[in-house]
Each structure stands twice: as structure tokens, then as C-alpha cells.
Amino acid sequence: MTEESRVDQRFADLLTEADEVRSTARKTKGGTLVDGLSLARWTTSCAAAVLAAFGETGVYYTDFCRARDGTHYDSYNRFLSLRAVLEAAARDFRAGYGRDLHELVAGEVFSDFLDMAEHLAGQGYHHAAASLAGAVLEDALRRLHSCAQCCAAKGRCVPAGQVSRGAGVG
């Protein structure tokens, strides 16, 4: 099973779990409430899945966090807001709009390498810093070239700025 199919399955599982959380709803004088522990468990799992699929700066993760941390009339309305974001994220991930998870991990690793290169340069190890930064640049160019070849083979012409964003280079 690929990483993408595991994330897609996780979204499906979380949507099923949402029905279980919804089943705990009860009306009170203060509004409709769902079981707090079930909601907390489900919310944490959802945040992890959305983060894995779209990254920390992805719109779904930021919207999920906003819905989680925002003020709501009651816990049931918070739950409904969170479920709506999860449904949209799952639908778009299935349609191929999620970040390529391999590229997401590679981007994080290369960011760490660039941080190390900056630290080495600051410590006076310029040759080591240049080697690390050069390796990151070389890999980014290779990925960009590969993506551009793939687009050309499919008969699509994509502006260079979009190719680099789509390839996770940056």
C-alpha cells in the first residue's frame, strides 16, 4: 500500500469515526454537546492526517486549526466545522490536490540540510557548507527537470513557476 493510499484510507476511517462522535451528541441548556474525550481524540487524529496530506502551511491544515481553536456556540458546532474541513480535505486529496508526500518529506529534509549549511558557514566551515547547499540545489534542479519532462511528455506546458511549486521544490 502506498503512502497516498494509506492517507486516503485514514481520511475514510476518520470520517467513519466522525459518525461515532456525532452519535454522542446530547442537547443541554447551553447547546448541543458531544463527548469531550471522543472529540479531542478524533480532532487530534484529524489534525495529524490533514498535516500529513497538505503540510503545515496548507489551507486545509490552517482552516482545521482555525476551526479547532475558534469560538463556537457549543462543541457540536465545533465538531461540525471540523468535519466539514476534513470532508473537503479528503475529497481534494482523493482528486489529487494533496501534496506529494515524498516531495513533502524531501522538502523538509532539504530544508534541514540548508539550515545545517547556514550553520556551518557561520562557523567558518565554508567548504562543507557549500557542499551541502550544492547537493540540495542539484537535487532540486533534477526534480524540476524531471517534472518538466513529465509535463512535456503528457503534452502539457506548465509555466516554470508552477512546475517548481508543483514539484515541491523550494
C-alpha positions in Angstrom: 0.0 0.0 0.0 1.4 3.4 -1.0 1.7 6.3 1.4 -1.0 8.1 -0.6 -3.4 5.2 -0.3 -2.7 5.0 3.4 -3.5 8.6 3.9 -6.7 8.3 1.8 -7.8 5.3 3.9 -7.0 7.3 7.1 -9.3 10.1 5.9 -12.1 7.5 5.2 -11.6 6.0 8.7 -11.7 9.4 10.3 -15.0 10.2 8.5 -16.4 7.0 9.8 -15.2 7.9 13.4 -16.9 11.2 12.9 -20.2 9.4 12.9 -19.3 7.8 16.2 -18.5 11.3 17.7 -21.8 12.6 16.3 -23.7 9.8 18.0 -22.6 11.1 21.4 -24.4 14.4 20.8 -26.9 15.5 23.5 -28.9 18.7 23.9 -28.4 20.8 27.0 -29.5 24.2 28.1 -26.2 25.6 26.9 -26.5 24.0 23.4 -25.7 20.7 21.9 -22.6 18.9 23.2 -20.6 15.9 22.1 -18.4 13.7 24.3 -15.3 15.8 25.1 -12.8 12.9 25.1 -14.1 11.4 21.8 -14.0 14.9 20.2 -10.4 15.5 21.5 -9.2 12.1 20.3 -10.9 12.5 16.9 -9.7 16.1 16.5 -6.1 15.2 17.2 -6.1 12.3 14.7 -7.7 14.5 12.1 -5.1 17.3 12.5 -2.3 14.7 12.1 -3.9 13.3 8.9 -4.5 16.8 7.4 -1.0 17.9 8.3 0.5 14.8 6.6 -1.5 15.3 3.5 -1.2 19.0 3.0 1.7 20.3 5.1 1.7 22.9 7.9 1.1 25.8 5.6 -1.6 24.1 3.5 -5.0 25.7 3.5 -6.8 22.7 4.9 -4.4 22.4 7.9 -4.7 26.1 8.7 -8.5 26.0 8.3 -8.7 22.9 10.5 -6.7 24.6 13.2 -8.8 27.8 13.0 -12.0 25.7 13.3 -10.5 23.7 16.2 -9.3 26.8 18.1 -12.1 29.2 17.3 -15.0 30.1 19.4 -18.2 28.2 18.8 -21.6 28.2 20.4 -21.1 24.6 21.6 -18.9 21.6 21.0 -21.3 20.1 18.4 -20.9 23.2 16.2 -17.1 22.9 16.6 -17.4 19.3 15.6 -19.5 20.2 12.5 -16.9 22.8 11.4 -14.0 20.4 11.8 -15.9 17.6 10.0 -16.6 20.0 7.1 -12.9 20.8 6.7 -12.0 17.1 6.9 -14.5 16.2 4.3 -13.2 18.9 1.9 -9.6 17.8 2.6 -10.4 14.2 1.9 -12.3 14.9 -1.3 -9.5 17.1 -2.7 -6.8 14.6 -1.6 -8.6 11.9 -3.5 -8.8 14.2 -6.5 -5.0 14.6 -6.4 -4.8 18.0 -4.9 -2.7 17.0 -1.9 1.0 17.5 -1.6 3.1 14.6 -3.0 4.1 13.1 0.3 7.5 12.0 -1.0 8.1 15.6 -2.0 6.9 16.9 1.3 9.4 14.8 3.2 12.2 15.6 0.8 11.4 19.3 1.2 11.7 19.0 5.0 15.0 17.1 4.8 16.5 19.6 2.3 15.3 22.5 4.5 17.3 20.9 7.4 20.3 20.5 5.1 20.2 24.1 4.2 19.9 25.1 7.9 23.0 22.9 8.5 24.8 24.6 5.7 24.0 28.0 7.1 25.2 27.0 10.5 28.4 25.5 9.0 29.1 28.7 7.1 28.6 30.8 10.2 31.1 28.6 12.0 33.7 29.1 9.2 33.3 25.8 7.5 32.6 27.3 4.1 33.6 24.3 2.0 31.3 21.9 3.9 28.5 24.5 3.7 29.0 24.9 0.0 28.9 21.1 -0.5 25.6 20.7 1.4 24.0 23.7 -0.3 25.2 22.4 -3.7 23.8 19.0 -3.1 20.4 20.5 -2.2 20.4 22.7 -5.3 21.5 19.8 -7.6 18.6 17.6 -6.3 16.1 20.4 -6.7 17.2 21.0 -10.3 17.0 17.3 -11.0 13.4 17.2 -9.6 12.4 20.3 -11.6 13.8 18.9 -14.8 12.1 15.5 -14.2 8.8 17.2 -13.6 9.1 19.4 -16.7 9.9 16.3 -18.8 6.9 14.6 -17.4 4.7 17.6 -18.3 6.1 17.8 -21.8 5.6 14.0 -22.4 1.9 14.5 -21.4 1.6 17.4 -23.9 1.1 20.0 -21.1 3.0 23.2 -20.9 3.2 24.5 -17.4 4.8 27.8 -16.5 8.1 27.3 -14.8 6.9 28.9 -11.5 4.1 26.5 -11.3 6.3 23.5 -12.1 8.6 24.3 -9.3 5.7 24.7 -6.8 4.1 21.5 -8.0 7.3 19.6 -7.7 7.7 20.6 -4.1 11.0 22.4 -4.9 11.6 25.4 -2.9 
